């Protein structure tokens, strides 16, 4: 049976394993990741101390992107010792709290990890179409000292993701915003600008991946489906039209403020802005 894998934070109970009977170990999460990632890519591994009434020890919540991978891991690991002396108990979660059903966009780093796993490193590419400062700063007012001490730097970015082997091309547009305490300090302003660029590029890349569905077949092969939202317009515009859209001053920026689980600490500000091209043969 084929399974659809989305570039979103796994929210289904069928993708989540509960592991208990774990012995204390400083590298427990690392050991769990090593053991369970053999069955497929993992979204997260979280180990927790047992409640006092349950006695000493730990339990863990492991989230897979694929429900099929989770089932295989459960069957193979339940009752096995793996990396400790006592056997583990592993089950697929059967209940999911209502608030967990709100699905968030996967952050850009995890989107790239998932794409590399299913499509291969050379199976996709990305490029920045445009990156515009939309902060609305007035340079003349800044020189006169009329700006507020606390401002925010905003960048709007458009990114294109291409899957050449599947004939799919999709775009994402997103807003990155970073607060700055003193916009007249060139060092702080430069750091905030760089960070806002990173955030906008990462969110735009994530937005582009949201329109891609990976269909994993029983034989392990992967098909791709293009699944844009009904109100999506960016993919049908020419590159010049898209650049023009980003530059329109009356544009409502809130529509591009993607709700995702992107974390600033995941971004390295010393690296170049993420852009990948498929190597030429």
Protein Blocks (a to p, Z undefined) as FASTA:
>chain_A
ZZddddbddfbfklpccdehiacdfklmmmmmmmmmmnoccfbdcdddddfklogadddd
dddfblklmmmmmmmmgopaklambdcdddddfbdcfklmpccdddfklmmmmmmmmnoj
klpccddfbdcdfklpafklmmnopacfbdcdddddddddddfknopacddddddddddf
blmlmklmmmmmmmmmmmmmmmmmmmmmmmpccdddfkopacddddddfklmklmpcfkl
mmmmmmpmklcfklmmccdfbdfklpcfkbccdddddddZZ
